[in-house]
Amino acid sequence: MPDSNFVDYIRILCRSGKGGAGSAHLHREKFVPKGGPDGGDGGRGGNIYLKGNRNLWTLLHLRYHKHVFAGNGESGGSSTKTGASGKDVTIEVPPGTIVRNDDTGELVAEVTSHDEIKILLEGGRGGLGNVHFKSSVNQTPRYAQPGEPGNEANMIFELKVLADVGLVGFPNAGKSTLLSVVSEAKPKIADYAFTTLVPSVGIVSYRDNKSFVMADIPGIIEGASEGKGLGLRFLRHIERNSTLLFMVPADSKDIPQEYNVLLDELAKYSSEMLDKKRILGISKSDLLDAELKQEITKTLPKIPYVFFSSVTMENIHALKDLLWQQLNS
């Protein structure tokens, strides 16, 4: 997927429909001089819905939709005819999308599965016709209710990638290479920092036709939680992952220190990140001999770890086993 086509943040002005006015009609018919009120109710205004669609991967299709307006309800008619309801509008988004009210910051809706539907804005109710106001002391009311106005709000649509495992690491840690080896995903790979500018998602095949979803999150830098680099834009995608694979290359100057910096950035962004299952993967381990691995092992944090190489395929199966155990523990 081209970098320019990955859109994960959109702002749209949404407006639901106005309710139709009730009718104040009085029945008129030959030989019935005093037919009384027969005004119908107004139709309701159109609603705006949010719907999950697994065939969508980004919010690109909404890039040029700056306004989304539902239809207005029609007025009531004679013979107690109810006006037609306003046309509803359904906005389809990829699972993992949340919508916030830009003015209040309130979470309005969230969809996490295919075909899940949530309402964003309700249309206004239609007004009551004059037939509802007839009484023993007022048998010919010449008034009816107006329809309720619709609702309007600036909405922020934000996509957070849904995946079982999220790859966390500094640029050039080998995340894209690993994803390309264990799945059919084809992320951009090169030997310079920030090769990956958008999250990539792949399905990892496991034993007995089982599988899980892995996401390559663009490289984090120190200070990302404070907005440095593109940190805040990417950190939110990690919120959806149940297990985090921290990747530190074997040629790092200080593997424990690099892991701690990554963990600290996640904690600063959200303390809930610390509740996720964590695995430490030492990538590019084909650069190490057995003695060096033994020395490094003594310094590693007390979490599950594995030395692996995406180039020589060393311990790739062991890594999959460890990830599967964590996901199902």
C-alpha positions, 0 to 999 in steps of 0.5 A: 500500500503506498504511503500516501494512501494510508490515512488514519485521521479525518475531521468531518462536519456531520449533521443529522436531518431535521424533523418534519413539521406536523400538519394543522390541516382540517378535514374538508369534505362535501356534506361534512362541514365540520370534519375536524382536525386530520393533520398528520405527524412530520417524519423524523430526520435522518440519522448518521450511522457508523459501520465497520467494513473489514474490506477497508484498511484506511480512512482514505475514502473519507479524505475528501468528505468534509461534510456529511448531511442526513436528509430532513423529514417531510411535513405531515399531510392531510388524512393523518398522513405521516411525512416521509422520514429523512434519508439516513447516512451510513459511514463505512470505516475499517474495524478499529475506528473511533469517533470523537466529538472535536468540540468536547473531546467526548468519545461518540462511537467505536467499531471493532468488528465487521458489520458492527453499526453504531449511531453517531447523530440522531435525527430530529423527531417529527412534530405532532399533527393537530389531530393530537391536540383535539380535546373536548374544549378545543375540537378544531385546533389550528396548530401543530408541532414543528419538527425538532432540529437535527444535531450537528458536530465536528467529528474526528475519525481516528483509526487504530490498527487492530492486530494481535501482536504489535512490533515495537522498536527504534527505526532499523530494528528489523520489524519490517523484515520480520513481518515480511518473513512470517507473513505475506505482507510486503512492507518497504524495507531498506537499511536507513531509518524510518523506512516504514512510515505507515503501519503494515499488517500481516497474517502469520500462519501457525501450526494446525492452520491457526494464525494471528495478526501482526502489525509493524508499527513505524519506528519510535524515537525517544521523546515520541510520547511528547510528540517528537518525530511522528510518535503520537501518530503511531503510538495510538496504533499500539493501543489495540495490540494484546501482545507487544514484541519489543525488537532490539537489534543484536548490534545495539550498544545497550540492549536493556537500555534500549528496551527501557527507553521504548517501554518508558515512551509507551508508559508516558503515552498511556499507563495502560500500555504496561498492562499488555503482555511483552516479549523481547526479541533480539533481532539480527542474532546471526551477528552473535556467537553462543558466548555473546548470547550467554553474556547478553542473556544475563542482562536482559529484563525478566520477561520472555525473550528470544534471539532470532534472525529474519535473514537466516531464519534462526529461531523464527519458529521458536518466536512464533511459539512464544507469541502464540503462548502469550496470546493464549495464556 
